[in-house]
Amino acid sequence: MVFIAGFCVVALVCAGLGIWQLQRLNWKLDLIARVEARLRAPPVPAPGPATWDAITGTADEYRRVVLQGRYIEAPETLTMAVTERGAGFWVLAPFRADAGFTVLVNRGFVPEGKRAPGDRRKTANDETRVVGLLRPSEPGGGFLRANDPRAGRWYSRDVAAIAQAQGLGQVAPYFVDADAAAEPGPLPRGGMTQVSFRNTHLVYALTWFCLALMSAGAAAFLITRRADDPSMS
């Protein structure tokens, strides 16, 4: 009886995990469709303070935006990155838009051995146009480590914390990943935003459902054996 109950529990748990993976599949397909549509759309002006409270990841993440203005004379912030080109850092620089607000721009990627300011292209003080992708802030940290502003160790692009550490005052609640045209390199290298997403949820769902069927089959077999053989009662 204990084995029968155990197999039934396993079947229910596996079925539940299969349903959860189907829900994740629908979420991933929606995300992929959303991102592809936004990547094909023409850039729009980056949102200003009047609309900051209404910005959400679902509605605005990966939207192509354009900034017109100048980079601020302030230290750039390096945040840890792992990319197709290996480990290194994202270079975040404060940008003052002509529209009157400040936003952090992710200029692009530099490898671990090229983190010194002299190793990358300087930001000019003249009028600059940046086209890129809007990305929500990444508060707290990443890579299972918390950001350490005092030590200058950043594991995520936490907009509010970076702005506070650099004394920038109010900044946009998002950052902009500059595209390859805005930051052609050689360093930093723009246009390296991850916009393709691994989608294996259907495989996982089928696996869980198969395990559920196997467990249910085992329970049914034991129930049949128990009915045919009274000594198993």
Secondary structure by P-SEA (a helix, b strand, c coil): caaaaaaaaaaaaaaaaaaaaaaaaaaaaaaaaaaaaaaacccccccccccccccccccccccbbbbbcccccbbbbbbbbbccccbbbbbbbbbbccccbbbbbccbbbcccccccccbbbbbccbbbbbbbbbcccccccccccccccccccccccaaaaaaaacccccccccccccccccccccccccccccccccaaaaaaaaaaaaaaaaaaaaaaaaaaaaaccccc
